[in-house]
Amino acid sequence: MSTIQRSEDLRIWQQVREMCQWYFALVKNSELKKDFFLKDHASRSIGSVMDNIAEGFERSGNREFIQFLAIAKGSAGEYRSQLYRLYDAGYINEETINNKVSEVRTLSEGIGSFMSYLNKSKIKGSKFKEG
């Protein structure tokens, strides 16, 4: 186990950052950039995952962190729904939707596992150990 010093050290934060990078590239390289409502809604949902992980970490206590992780997990579900909308609108193909939905499910499971770890942990302060 390694001690986590900042939110950027968390695997779940790193995973969602990669998802954001993929999404930004999709917007930049497709007609999605012109579909303002869908583009912005999906961007806000995936951004919410990343931001809530970071904000919860900065709160320095397990209870608040778990609350923000729950919000992040919910936003991951929202983003997964947005991926289906991107697929239905023709912005991504079947292989991509399957891969991206799988990635988001893995992320959600990771967030849930981390929440469980924090619930059971005796570590209550601003530094967390990743299991």
DSSP file (Angstrom, degrees, kcal/mol; ACC not computed):
  #  RESIDUE AA STRUCTURE BP1 BP2  ACC     N-H-->O    O-->H-N    N-H-->O    O-->H-N    TCO  KAPPA ALPHA  PHI   PSI    X-CA   Y-CA   Z-CA
    1    1 A M              0   0    0      0, 0.0     2,-0.4     0, 0.0   130,-0.1   0.000 360.0 360.0 360.0 138.2    0.0    0.0    0.0
    2    2 A S  E     -A  130   0A   0    128,-0.6   128,-1.9     0, 0.0     2,-0.4  -0.887 360.0-113.5-114.1 147.6    1.2    3.4   -0.8
    3    3 A T  E     -A  129   0A   0     -2,-0.4     2,-0.5   126,-0.2   126,-0.2  -0.628  27.0-136.9 -79.3 132.4    0.2    6.6    0.9
    4    4 A I  E     +A  128   0A   0    124,-3.8   124,-1.0    -2,-0.4     3,-0.1  -0.795  23.0 178.7 -92.1 124.1   -1.8    9.0   -1.3
    5    5 A Q        +     0   0    0     -2,-0.5     2,-0.3     1,-0.2    -1,-0.1   0.709  66.4  11.0 -98.1 -24.6   -0.6   12.6   -1.0
    6    6 A R  S >  S-     0   0    0    122,-0.1     3,-2.1     1,-0.1     4,-0.4  -0.973  78.3-104.3-151.9 160.8   -3.0   14.2   -3.5
    7    7 A S  G >  S+     0   0    0     -2,-0.3     3,-1.7     1,-0.3     6,-0.3   0.825 115.1  66.6 -59.9 -31.6   -6.0   13.4   -5.5
    8    8 A E  G 3  S+     0   0    0      1,-0.3    -1,-0.3     5,-0.1     6,-0.1   0.681  92.6  62.8 -64.7 -16.4   -3.9   13.1   -8.7
    9    9 A D  G <  S+     0   0    0     -3,-2.1    -1,-0.3     4,-0.1     2,-0.2   0.646  81.3 101.4 -81.2 -15.6   -2.2   10.0   -7.1
   10   10 A L  S <> S-     0   0    0     -3,-1.7     4,-2.2    -4,-0.4     5,-0.2  -0.504  71.0-140.2 -73.8 134.5   -5.5    8.1   -7.0
   11   11 A R  H  > S+     0   0    0     -2,-0.2     4,-2.7     1,-0.2     5,-0.2   0.896 103.7  55.4 -57.5 -40.9   -6.0    5.5   -9.7
   12   12 A I  H  > S+     0   0    0      1,-0.2     4,-2.0     2,-0.2    -1,-0.2   0.882 108.0  47.9 -64.1 -36.9   -9.6    6.4  -10.1
   13   13 A W  H  > S+     0   0    0     -6,-0.3     4,-2.0     2,-0.2    -1,-0.2   0.912 112.2  49.6 -67.4 -42.2   -8.7   10.1  -10.7
   14   14 A Q  H  X S+     0   0    0     -4,-2.2     4,-1.9     2,-0.2    -2,-0.2   0.893 109.9  51.7 -63.1 -40.5   -6.1    9.0  -13.3
   15   15 A Q  H  X S+     0   0    0     -4,-2.7     4,-1.8     1,-0.2    -1,-0.2   0.930 111.0  46.3 -62.5 -45.8   -8.7    6.8  -15.0
   16   16 A V  H  X S+     0   0    0     -4,-2.0     4,-2.3     1,-0.2    -1,-0.2   0.842 107.8  57.2 -69.6 -31.3  -11.2    9.6  -15.3
   17   17 A R  H  X S+     0   0    0     -4,-2.0     4,-2.3     2,-0.2    -1,-0.2   0.921 106.4  49.8 -63.1 -41.9   -8.6   12.0  -16.5
   18   18 A E  H  X S+     0   0    0     -4,-1.9     4,-2.2     1,-0.2    -2,-0.2   0.885 109.1  52.4 -62.2 -38.2   -7.9    9.6  -19.4
   19   19 A M  H  X S+     0   0    0     -4,-1.8     4,-2.4     2,-0.2    -2,-0.2   0.904 108.9  50.0 -63.6 -40.9  -11.6    9.4  -20.1
   20   20 A C  H  X S+     0   0    0     -4,-2.3     4,-2.8     2,-0.2    -2,-0.2   0.910 108.8  51.9 -62.9 -42.4  -11.7   13.2  -20.2
   21   21 A Q  H  X S+     0   0    0     -4,-2.3     4,-2.0     1,-0.2    -2,-0.2   0.913 110.4  48.4 -61.9 -42.4   -8.8   13.3  -22.6
   22   22 A W  H  X S+     0   0    0     -4,-2.2     4,-2.3     2,-0.2    -1,-0.2   0.932 111.9  49.9 -60.7 -45.4  -10.5   10.8  -24.9
   23   23 A Y  H  X S+     0   0    0     -4,-2.4     4,-2.5     1,-0.2    -2,-0.2   0.913 108.7  51.1 -62.9 -43.7  -13.7   12.9  -24.8
   24   24 A F  H  X S+     0   0    0     -4,-2.8     4,-2.5     1,-0.2    -1,-0.2   0.892 110.4  50.1 -61.0 -39.0  -11.9   16.1  -25.6
   25   25 A A  H  X S+     0   0    0     -4,-2.0     4,-2.1    -5,-0.2    -1,-0.2   0.897 108.9  52.3 -66.0 -39.7  -10.3   14.5  -28.6
   26   26 A L  H  < S+     0   0    0     -4,-2.3     4,-0.4     2,-0.2     6,-0.3   0.940 111.8  46.0 -60.0 -47.4  -13.7   13.2  -29.8
   27   27 A V  H >< S+     0   0    0     -4,-2.5     3,-1.1     1,-0.2     6,-0.7   0.938 113.9  48.5 -60.5 -47.2  -15.2   16.7  -29.6
   28   28 A K  H 3< S+     0   0    0     -4,-2.5    -1,-0.2     1,-0.2    -2,-0.2   0.842 118.0  39.7 -62.7 -35.0  -12.2   18.2  -31.4
   29   29 A N  T 3< S+     0   0    0     -4,-2.1     2,-0.3    -5,-0.1    -1,-0.2   0.177 112.6  52.5-106.8  16.6  -12.2   15.7  -34.2
   30   30 A S  S X  S-     0   0    0     -3,-1.1     3,-1.2    -4,-0.4     4,-0.1  -0.874  90.3 -98.4-142.0 174.6  -15.9   15.2  -34.9
   31   31 A E  G >  S+     0   0    0     -2,-0.3     3,-2.2     1,-0.3     4,-0.5   0.551 101.8  92.0 -72.1  -6.8  -19.1   17.0  -35.7
   32   32 A L  G >   +     0   0    0     -6,-0.3     3,-1.6     1,-0.3     7,-0.3   0.819  70.0  73.1 -56.0 -29.7  -19.9   16.7  -32.0
   33   33 A K  G <  S+     0   0    0     -3,-1.2    -1,-0.3    -6,-0.7    -2,-0.1   0.739  97.5  48.5 -58.7 -21.3  -18.3   20.1  -31.5
   34   34 A K  G <  S+     0   0    0     -3,-2.2     2,-1.4     1,-0.2    -1,-0.3   0.565  90.9  81.5 -94.1 -11.2  -21.3   21.6  -33.3
   35   35 A D    <>  +     0   0    0     -3,-1.6     4,-3.0    -4,-0.5     5,-0.3  -0.648  62.4 177.6 -94.4  78.0  -23.9   19.7  -31.1
   36   36 A F  H  >  +     0   0    0     -2,-1.4     4,-2.6     1,-0.2     5,-0.3   0.845  69.8  48.3 -58.4 -44.0  -23.6   22.2  -28.2
   37   37 A F  H  > S+     0   0    0      2,-0.2     4,-2.5     1,-0.2    -1,-0.2   0.962 118.3  38.3 -63.9 -52.4  -26.2   20.7  -25.9
   38   38 A L  H  > S+     0   0    0      2,-0.2     4,-2.5     1,-0.2     5,-0.3   0.921 117.3  51.5 -65.3 -43.9  -25.0   17.1  -26.1
   39   39 A K  H  X S+     0   0    0     -4,-3.0     4,-2.0    -7,-0.3    -1,-0.2   0.933 114.9  41.8 -57.4 -48.3  -21.3   18.1  -26.1
   40   40 A D  H  X S+     0   0    0     -4,-2.6     4,-2.6    -5,-0.3    -1,-0.2   0.886 113.2  52.2 -70.4 -39.2  -21.7   20.3  -23.0
   41   41 A H  H  X S+     0   0    0     -4,-2.5     4,-2.1    -5,-0.3    -2,-0.2   0.942 112.9  44.1 -64.2 -46.6  -23.8   17.8  -21.1
   42   42 A A  H  X S+     0   0    0     -4,-2.5     4,-2.3     1,-0.2     5,-0.3   0.895 113.3  52.4 -64.6 -39.1  -21.4   14.9  -21.6
   43   43 A S  H  X S+     0   0    0     -4,-2.0     4,-2.3    -5,-0.3    -2,-0.2   0.912 109.7  48.7 -63.1 -42.0  -18.5   17.2  -20.8
   44   44 A R  H  X S+     0   0    0     -4,-2.6     4,-2.0     2,-0.2    -1,-0.2   0.892 110.7  50.5 -65.7 -38.9  -20.1   18.3  -17.6
   45   45 A S  H  X S+     0   0    0     -4,-2.1     4,-1.2     2,-0.2    34,-0.2   0.938 115.2  40.3 -68.3 -45.1  -20.9   14.7  -16.5
   46   46 A I  H  X S+     0   0    0     -4,-2.3     4,-1.6     1,-0.2    -1,-0.2   0.880 115.6  52.9 -71.2 -35.0  -17.4   13.3  -17.0
   47   47 A G  H  X S+     0   0    0     -4,-2.3     4,-2.8    -5,-0.3    -1,-0.2   0.860 103.1  58.4 -64.5 -34.4  -15.9   16.5  -15.6
   48   48 A S  H  X S+     0   0    0     -4,-2.0     4,-2.4     2,-0.2     5,-0.2   0.856 102.3  54.1 -63.7 -35.4  -18.0   16.1  -12.5
   49   49 A V  H  X S+     0   0    0     -4,-1.2     4,-1.7     2,-0.2    -1,-0.2   0.971 113.3  41.2 -61.4 -53.0  -16.5   12.7  -11.8
   50   50 A M  H  X S+     0   0    0     -4,-1.6     4,-1.9     1,-0.2    -2,-0.2   0.914 117.0  48.1 -61.6 -45.8  -13.0   14.0  -11.9
   51   51 A D  H  X S+     0   0    0     -4,-2.8     4,-3.1     1,-0.2     5,-0.2   0.874 109.6  51.1 -68.1 -38.1  -13.8   17.2  -10.0
   52   52 A N  H  X S+     0   0    0     -4,-2.4     4,-2.4     2,-0.2     5,-0.2   0.849 108.1  52.6 -71.0 -32.7  -15.8   15.5   -7.2
   53   53 A I  H  X S+     0   0    0     -4,-1.7     4,-2.0    -5,-0.2    -1,-0.2   0.948 114.7  43.0 -62.0 -47.0  -12.9   13.0   -6.6
   54   54 A A  H  X S+     0   0    0     -4,-1.9     4,-1.9     2,-0.2    -2,-0.2   0.929 115.6  47.3 -65.4 -46.0  -10.5   15.9   -6.2
   55   55 A E  H  X S+     0   0    0     -4,-3.1     4,-0.8     1,-0.2    -1,-0.2   0.918 111.7  50.3 -64.9 -42.4  -12.9   18.1   -4.1
   56   56 A G  H >< S+     0   0    0     -4,-2.4     3,-0.9     1,-0.2     5,-0.4   0.900 108.3  53.1 -61.1 -41.0  -13.7   15.2   -1.8
   57   57 A F  H >< S+     0   0    0     -4,-2.0     3,-1.4     1,-0.2    -1,-0.2   0.907 105.8  54.0 -59.7 -42.0  -10.0   14.4   -1.3
   58   58 A E  H 3< S+     0   0    0     -4,-1.9    -1,-0.2     1,-0.3    -2,-0.2   0.651  89.7  76.3 -70.2 -15.0   -9.3   18.0   -0.3
   59   59 A R  T << S-     0   0    0     -3,-0.9    -1,-0.3    -4,-0.8    -2,-0.2   0.696  92.1-144.5 -71.3 -17.9  -12.0   17.9    2.4
   60   60 A S    <   +     0   0    0     -3,-1.4     2,-0.4    -4,-0.4    67,-0.2   0.495  62.8  88.6  73.6   6.9   -9.6   15.9    4.5
   61   61 A G  S  > S-     0   0    0     -5,-0.4     4,-2.4    65,-0.1     5,-0.2  -0.993  74.5-128.1-137.8 147.3  -12.0   13.6    6.2
   62   62 A N  H  > S+     0   0    0     62,-0.7     4,-3.2    -2,-0.4     5,-0.3   0.896 104.2  55.2 -58.0 -45.2  -13.4   10.2    5.2
   63   63 A R  H  > S+     0   0    0      1,-0.2     4,-1.8     2,-0.2    -1,-0.2   0.941 114.2  38.4 -59.1 -50.6  -17.1   11.1    5.7
   64   64 A E  H  > S+     0   0    0      2,-0.2     4,-2.3     1,-0.2    -1,-0.2   0.902 115.4  54.2 -67.1 -39.1  -17.1   14.0    3.4
   65   65 A F  H  X S+     0   0    0     -4,-2.4     4,-2.6     1,-0.2    -2,-0.2   0.932 108.0  49.7 -60.2 -45.4  -14.7   12.2    0.9
   66   66 A I  H  X S+     0   0    0     -4,-3.2     4,-2.2     1,-0.2    -1,-0.2   0.891 108.9  53.4 -60.9 -39.5  -17.1    9.3    0.7
   67   67 A Q  H  X S+     0   0    0     -4,-1.8     4,-1.6    -5,-0.3    -1,-0.2   0.922 111.2  44.9 -61.8 -44.5  -20.0   11.7    0.1
   68   68 A F  H  X S+     0   0    0     -4,-2.3     4,-2.5     1,-0.2    -2,-0.2   0.854 110.5  54.6 -69.4 -34.1  -18.1   13.3   -2.8
   69   69 A L  H  X S+     0   0    0     -4,-2.6     4,-2.7     2,-0.2    -1,-0.2   0.880 105.5  53.7 -64.8 -36.4  -17.1    9.9   -4.1
   70   70 A A  H  X S+     0   0    0     -4,-2.2     4,-2.1     2,-0.2    -2,-0.2   0.899 109.5  47.6 -63.5 -39.8  -20.8    8.9   -4.1
   71   71 A I  H  X S+     0   0    0     -4,-1.6     4,-2.4     2,-0.2    -2,-0.2   0.921 111.5  50.7 -65.1 -43.5  -21.6   12.0   -6.2
   72   72 A A  H  X S+     0   0    0     -4,-2.5     4,-1.9     1,-0.2    -2,-0.2   0.904 109.2  51.3 -60.1 -41.9  -18.7   11.1   -8.6
   73   73 A K  H  X S+     0   0    0     -4,-2.7     4,-1.7     1,-0.2    -1,-0.2   0.904 110.0  49.6 -63.4 -41.7  -20.1    7.6   -8.9
   74   74 A G  H  X S+     0   0    0     -4,-2.1     4,-1.9     1,-0.2    -1,-0.2   0.899 109.5  51.2 -62.7 -41.2  -23.5    9.0   -9.8
   75   75 A S  H  X S+     0   0    0     -4,-2.4     4,-2.7     1,-0.2    -1,-0.2   0.830 104.6  57.4 -66.2 -31.6  -21.9   11.3  -12.4
   76   76 A A  H  X S+     0   0    0     -4,-1.9     4,-2.3     2,-0.2    -1,-0.2   0.907 106.6  49.3 -63.7 -40.7  -20.1    8.3  -13.9
   77   77 A G  H  X S+     0   0    0     -4,-1.7     4,-1.8     2,-0.2    -2,-0.2   0.894 110.4  50.5 -63.4 -39.6  -23.5    6.7  -14.4
   78   78 A E  H  X S+     0   0    0     -4,-1.9     4,-2.2     2,-0.2    -2,-0.2   0.919 110.0  49.7 -63.2 -43.7  -24.7    9.9  -16.0
   79   79 A Y  H  X S+     0   0    0     -4,-2.7     4,-2.2     1,-0.2    -2,-0.2   0.895 106.6  55.6 -63.5 -39.3  -21.7    9.9  -18.3
   80   80 A R  H  X S+     0   0    0     -4,-2.3     4,-1.4     1,-0.2    -1,-0.2   0.909 108.3  48.8 -59.2 -41.3  -22.4    6.3  -19.2
   81   81 A S  H  X S+     0   0    0     -4,-1.8     4,-1.6     1,-0.2    -1,-0.2   0.892 108.1  54.1 -63.6 -40.4  -25.9    7.4  -20.3
   82   82 A Q  H  X S+     0   0    0     -4,-2.2     4,-2.4     1,-0.2    -2,-0.2   0.861 101.7  59.0 -62.9 -35.3  -24.4   10.2  -22.3
   83   83 A L  H  X S+     0   0    0     -4,-2.2     4,-2.3     1,-0.2    -1,-0.2   0.905 103.8  51.3 -60.4 -40.5  -22.2    7.7  -24.1
   84   84 A Y  H  X S+     0   0    0     -4,-1.4     4,-3.0     1,-0.2    -1,-0.2   0.885 108.8  51.3 -63.9 -37.1  -25.3    5.9  -25.3
   85   85 A R  H  X S+     0   0    0     -4,-1.6     4,-2.0     2,-0.2    -2,-0.2   0.897 108.5  51.2 -65.6 -39.2  -26.7    9.2  -26.5
   86   86 A L  H  <>S+     0   0    0     -4,-2.4     5,-2.6     2,-0.2     6,-0.8   0.904 113.0  46.3 -62.3 -40.6  -23.4    9.8  -28.4
   87   87 A Y  H ><5S+     0   0    0     -4,-2.3     3,-1.5     4,-0.2    -2,-0.2   0.941 111.7  50.0 -65.3 -48.7  -23.8    6.4  -30.0
   88   88 A D  H 3<5S+     0   0    0     -4,-3.0    -1,-0.2     1,-0.3    -2,-0.2   0.813 110.0  51.6 -62.3 -30.5  -27.5    6.9  -30.8
   89   89 A A  T 3<5S-     0   0    0     -4,-2.0    -1,-0.3    -5,-0.2    -2,-0.2   0.494 118.6-112.4 -84.8  -3.9  -26.6   10.2  -32.5
   90   90 A G  T < 5S+     0   0    0     -3,-1.5    -3,-0.2    -4,-0.3    -2,-0.1   0.615  83.3 120.2  87.1  12.9  -23.9    8.6  -34.6
   91   91 A Y  S   <S+     0   0    0     -5,-2.6     2,-0.3    -6,-0.2    -4,-0.2   0.750  78.9  27.9 -82.4 -23.3  -20.9   10.2  -33.0
   92   92 A I  S    S-     0   0    0     -6,-0.8    -2,-0.2    -9,-0.1    -1,-0.1  -0.962  81.0-124.3-134.4 154.9  -19.3    6.9  -31.9
   93   93 A N     >  -     0   0    0     -2,-0.3     4,-2.6    -3,-0.1     5,-0.2  -0.302  34.4 -95.2 -92.5 178.1  -19.6    3.4  -33.3
   94   94 A E  H  > S+     0   0    0      1,-0.2     4,-2.3     2,-0.2     5,-0.2   0.887 122.5  51.5 -63.5 -41.4  -20.6    0.2  -31.6
   95   95 A E  H  > S+     0   0    0      1,-0.2     4,-2.2     2,-0.2    -1,-0.2   0.917 112.0  47.7 -61.5 -42.2  -17.1   -0.9  -30.8
   96   96 A T  H  > S+     0   0    0      2,-0.2     4,-3.1     1,-0.2     5,-0.3   0.925 110.4  50.2 -66.1 -45.7  -16.4    2.4  -29.2
   97   97 A I  H  X S+     0   0    0     -4,-2.6     4,-2.7     1,-0.2     5,-0.3   0.924 112.0  48.9 -59.9 -42.8  -19.6    2.5  -27.1
   98   98 A N  H  X S+     0   0    0     -4,-2.3     4,-1.8    -5,-0.2    -1,-0.2   0.923 114.9  44.2 -63.1 -43.9  -18.9   -1.0  -25.8
   99   99 A N  H  X S+     0   0    0     -4,-2.2     4,-2.1    -5,-0.2    -2,-0.2   0.927 116.5  45.2 -65.7 -45.6  -15.3   -0.2  -24.9
  100  100 A K  H  X S+     0   0    0     -4,-3.1     4,-2.3     2,-0.2    -2,-0.2   0.891 111.8  50.9 -70.4 -39.5  -16.1    3.2  -23.3
  101  101 A V  H  X S+     0   0    0     -4,-2.7     4,-2.4    -5,-0.3    -1,-0.2   0.910 110.6  50.9 -63.0 -40.5  -19.1    1.8  -21.3
  102  102 A S  H  X S+     0   0    0     -4,-1.8     4,-2.3    -5,-0.3    -2,-0.2   0.909 109.3  50.7 -62.0 -42.5  -16.9   -1.0  -20.0
  103  103 A E  H  X S+     0   0    0     -4,-2.1     4,-2.3     1,-0.2    -2,-0.2   0.907 111.1  48.1 -61.3 -42.3  -14.3    1.6  -19.0
  104  104 A V  H  X S+     0   0    0     -4,-2.3     4,-2.8     2,-0.2    -2,-0.2   0.890 110.0  51.7 -69.2 -38.1  -16.9    3.6  -17.1
  105  105 A R  H  X S+     0   0    0     -4,-2.4     4,-2.4     2,-0.2    -1,-0.2   0.920 110.1  49.6 -62.6 -41.9  -18.3    0.5  -15.4
  106  106 A T  H  X S+     0   0    0     -4,-2.3     4,-2.2     2,-0.2    -2,-0.2   0.910 111.3  49.7 -61.7 -42.4  -14.7   -0.4  -14.2
  107  107 A L  H  X S+     0   0    0     -4,-2.3     4,-2.7     2,-0.2    -2,-0.2   0.935 110.0  50.3 -60.6 -47.3  -14.3    3.2  -13.0
  108  108 A S  H  X S+     0   0    0     -4,-2.8     4,-2.6     1,-0.2    -2,-0.2   0.898 110.3  49.9 -59.8 -41.5  -17.6    3.0  -11.1
  109  109 A E  H  X S+     0   0    0     -4,-2.4     4,-2.6     2,-0.2    -1,-0.2   0.901 110.5  50.8 -62.9 -40.7  -16.6   -0.3   -9.5
  110  110 A G  H  X S+     0   0    0     -4,-2.2     4,-2.3     2,-0.2    -2,-0.2   0.901 110.4  48.4 -64.4 -41.2  -13.2    1.3   -8.5
  111  111 A I  H  X S+     0   0    0     -4,-2.7     4,-2.4     2,-0.2    -2,-0.2   0.933 112.6  49.2 -63.3 -45.1  -15.0    4.3   -6.9
  112  112 A G  H  X S+     0   0    0     -4,-2.6     4,-2.2     1,-0.2    -2,-0.2   0.900 110.9  49.6 -61.2 -41.7  -17.3    1.9   -5.1
  113  113 A S  H  X S+     0   0    0     -4,-2.6     4,-2.5     2,-0.2    -1,-0.2   0.898 110.7  49.8 -63.8 -40.5  -14.4   -0.2   -3.8
  114  114 A F  H  X S+     0   0    0     -4,-2.3     4,-2.6     2,-0.2    -2,-0.2   0.889 108.9  52.6 -67.0 -38.2  -12.6    2.9   -2.6
  115  115 A M  H  X S+     0   0    0     -4,-2.4     4,-2.3     2,-0.2    -2,-0.2   0.922 110.1  48.5 -60.5 -44.1  -15.7    4.1   -0.8
  116  116 A S  H  X S+     0   0    0     -4,-2.2     4,-1.6     2,-0.2    -2,-0.2   0.915 110.4  51.5 -62.2 -43.3  -15.9    0.7    0.9
  117  117 A Y  H  X S+     0   0    0     -4,-2.5     4,-1.5     1,-0.2     3,-0.3   0.933 111.1  47.0 -58.6 -47.1  -12.3    0.9    1.9
  118  118 A L  H  < S+     0   0    0     -4,-2.6    -1,-0.2     1,-0.2    -2,-0.2   0.871 108.0  56.3 -65.5 -35.9  -12.7    4.3    3.4
  119  119 A N  H  < S+     0   0    0     -4,-2.3    -1,-0.2     1,-0.2    -2,-0.2   0.856 116.4  36.3 -61.2 -34.8  -15.8    3.2    5.3
  120  120 A K  H  < S+     0   0    0     -4,-1.6    -1,-0.2    -3,-0.3    -2,-0.2   0.620  96.5 109.8 -92.3 -15.9  -13.8    0.4    6.9
  121  121 A S     <  -     0   0    0     -4,-1.5   -59,-0.0    -5,-0.2    -3,-0.0  -0.269  57.5-153.5 -70.5 145.4  -10.5    2.3    7.3
  122  122 A K  S    S+     0   0    0      2,-0.0     2,-0.6    -2,-0.0    -1,-0.1   0.538  75.6  97.7 -86.9 -10.4   -9.1    3.5   10.6
  123  123 A I        +     0   0    0      1,-0.2    -2,-0.1     6,-0.1     6,-0.1  -0.712  43.4 162.3 -79.5 118.6   -7.4    6.3    8.7
  124  124 A K        +     0   0    0     -2,-0.6   -62,-0.7   -63,-0.1   -61,-0.2   0.435  41.8  83.5-118.6  -2.9   -9.6    9.3    9.1
  125  125 A G  S    S-     0   0    0      2,-0.3   -65,-0.1   -64,-0.2    -2,-0.0   0.103  95.9 -72.4 -94.9-156.4   -7.4   12.2    8.2
  126  126 A S  S    S+     0   0    0    -67,-0.1     2,-0.5   -65,-0.1   -66,-0.2   0.552 108.9  69.4 -81.9  -8.7   -6.2   14.0    5.1
  127  127 A K        -     0   0    0    -67,-0.2     2,-0.3  -124,-0.0    -2,-0.3  -0.937  66.3-168.1-113.3 134.0   -3.9   11.3    3.9
  128  128 A F  E     -A    4   0A   0   -124,-1.0  -124,-3.8    -2,-0.5     2,-0.5  -0.855  17.4-133.6-121.5 152.4   -5.3    8.0    2.6
  129  129 A K  E     -A    3   0A   0     -2,-0.3     2,-0.5  -126,-0.2  -126,-0.2  -0.914  21.5-135.6-105.7 131.6   -3.8    4.7    1.8
  130  130 A E  E      A    2   0A   0   -128,-1.9  -128,-0.6    -2,-0.5   -16,-0.0  -0.736 360.0 360.0 -89.4 129.5   -4.8    3.1   -1.5
  131  131 A G              0   0    0     -2,-0.5    -1,-0.1  -130,-0.1   -17,-0.0   0.420 360.0 360.0 -97.0 360.0   -5.6   -0.6   -1.3
